[in-house]
Amino acid sequence: MKSVYDVIIRPVITEQSMEDLDIKKFAFEVAKDATKVEIKKAVEEIFGVTVVKVTTTTVHGKEKRTGRYPAGKQKTWKKAVVKLSEDSKNIEIFEGMA
């Protein structure tokens, strides 16, 4: 069985994810094989919040130039957007960002 810290890799801090903080949506990079149920349990256990909805997407790696040949490629990763309940507290990691 995986640890909850193996499921949640890091928070995703982007301009678009910061705009969704006021409606209690938070973005995380998660393990590729993590399911929505595992992500929900991990976020609830780590941060002590109540999760209402989890949406996931696979972000495909872009080709990057590494000189002339061969072209390199960034890794493909999985992103999860977590919606918290209205009475739930905010996640502290994102507090000073917006």
C-alpha positions as CSV (number, residue, x, y, z in Angstrom):
1,M,0.0,0.0,0.0
2,K,1.2,3.5,-0.9
3,S,1.8,6.2,1.6
4,V,-0.3,9.4,1.2
5,Y,2.9,11.2,0.6
6,D,3.6,8.9,-2.4
7,V,0.3,10.0,-3.9
8,I,0.6,13.8,-3.6
9,I,3.9,14.9,-5.2
10,R,3.8,18.7,-5.1
11,P,1.4,21.6,-5.4
12,V,1.0,23.2,-8.8
13,I,1.5,27.0,-8.4
14,T,0.4,28.7,-11.7
15,E,-1.5,31.9,-12.5
16,Q,-4.6,29.9,-13.4
17,S,-4.5,27.7,-10.2
18,M,-4.1,30.9,-8.1
19,E,-7.3,32.4,-9.6
20,D,-9.3,29.3,-8.4
21,L,-8.3,29.7,-4.7
22,D,-11.3,31.8,-3.9
23,I,-13.7,29.0,-5.0
24,K,-11.6,26.5,-3.0
25,K,-10.0,24.7,-5.9
26,F,-6.4,23.5,-5.4
27,A,-4.1,21.8,-8.0
28,F,-1.5,19.1,-7.2
29,E,0.9,17.0,-9.2
30,V,0.1,13.4,-8.3
31,A,1.4,9.9,-9.0
32,K,0.6,8.6,-12.5
33,D,-1.1,5.5,-11.1
34,A,-3.1,7.3,-8.4
35,T,-6.9,7.1,-8.5
36,K,-9.4,9.8,-7.6
37,V,-10.3,7.9,-4.4
38,E,-6.6,7.7,-3.3
39,I,-6.1,11.4,-4.1
40,K,-9.2,12.4,-2.1
41,K,-8.1,10.3,0.9
42,A,-4.5,11.6,0.7
43,V,-5.5,15.3,0.6
44,E,-8.0,14.8,3.5
45,E,-5.4,13.1,5.6
46,I,-2.5,15.4,4.9
47,F,-4.3,18.8,5.2
48,G,-7.3,17.9,7.4
49,V,-9.9,19.2,5.0
50,T,-13.1,17.8,3.4
51,V,-12.9,17.1,-0.4
52,V,-16.0,17.3,-2.5
53,K,-14.7,16.6,-6.0
54,V,-11.5,15.5,-7.7
55,T,-10.7,15.9,-11.4
56,T,-7.6,14.5,-13.0
57,T,-5.8,15.1,-16.3
58,T,-2.6,13.8,-17.8
59,V,-0.3,16.6,-18.9
60,H,1.8,15.5,-21.8
61,G,5.5,16.5,-21.9
62,K,6.5,19.1,-24.4
63,E,9.5,18.7,-26.7
64,K,12.4,20.9,-25.6
65,R,15.4,21.9,-27.5
66,T,18.7,20.5,-26.1
67,G,21.0,21.7,-28.8
68,R,20.8,20.6,-32.5
69,Y,19.9,16.9,-32.2
70,P,18.2,15.0,-30.7
71,A,15.2,16.9,-29.4
72,G,14.6,16.3,-25.7
73,K,11.2,15.9,-24.0
74,Q,9.8,16.9,-20.7
75,K,8.2,14.2,-18.6
76,T,4.5,13.4,-18.8
77,W,2.7,13.9,-15.4
78,K,-0.7,13.7,-13.8
79,K,-2.5,16.8,-12.4
80,A,-5.4,16.7,-9.9
81,V,-7.7,19.6,-9.1
82,V,-9.3,19.2,-5.8
83,K,-12.5,21.1,-4.8
84,L,-13.1,21.5,-1.1
85,S,-16.4,21.9,0.8
86,E,-17.6,25.4,1.6
87,D,-17.2,24.9,5.4
88,S,-13.7,23.4,5.0
89,K,-10.6,25.5,5.8
90,N,-8.1,26.6,3.1
91,I,-4.9,24.7,2.5
92,E,-2.0,26.6,4.2
93,I,0.5,26.0,1.4
94,F,-1.4,28.3,-1.0
95,E,-2.2,31.0,1.5
96,G,0.5,33.6,0.8
97,M,0.6,33.0,-3.0
98,A,-2.5,34.9,-4.3
